[in-house]
C-alpha cells in the first residue's frame, strides 16, 4: 500500500475506500488543496474509470449533492489476494474432492490464524487493547482496519477492504471462520453489523464484553 500514497489520485482512492463516498470539497480539505483542484483530479480519475459521481438529494431545501464513489476498477487498485486464481482453486477443490475437503481447509486455516493472532494478542490485556491489537494485525494483512470505543462501552472494528473477497464469495465458510476467530481471540461477543459480501462497502463488527 505504500506506493498508493505517492500521488493525489491514490490518496483520493484511499480516502474514499476508507471513509466512503466523499464530496469534492471534503476531498480537497483532506488533501490540502482547493475544492476546484479536487474536482479536476476527480474528473481525470473518472475518465480513467476509477471513480464516479452519484447525485443524492440534500435534506431539507438544500441543493442536491454530488458524492464520489469508487468504481469496480477503482476497488481493484487494492490488494485482492489473487482473486481469480483463488476462486478457481476453490472451485476445483470442491469439484475434485467434495465439500468436506473445503471444510478441512477452512478449519486448518482457522486453527493457524488463531494461533498466530494469540501470539500477538495477550489475553491479559483489557478488551480495548485486544481490539486495537487485532485491528493492527488485520491492517497489516490488507484489511485496512480501524477500531474505536462506542459511548455504551462496546467497541467497533471495521475493515474497509477484503483481500480474500473472492475466496469468501466462493465459500461463506471463510467469513464464518473469521468471525469465530475474532470471538475466541478477543474473548468477547462479536457480531457482524455490515458485510461486504452483502453489498456493504465495508465489514463492521460490534464487540461487547462477555
ABEGO torsion letter per residue (X at the ends): XAAAAABAAAAAAAAAAAAEBBBAAAAAAAAGBBAAAAAAAAAAAAAAGABBBBBBBBBEABBBBBBBBBBAAAAAABBAGGAAAAAAAAAAAAAAAEAAAAAAAAAAAAAAAAAAAAAABBAABBAAAAAAAAAAAAAAAGAGBBBBBBAAGBBBBBBABBAAAAAAAABAAAAAAAAAAAAAAAGBBBBBABBAAAGBABBBBBBBBX
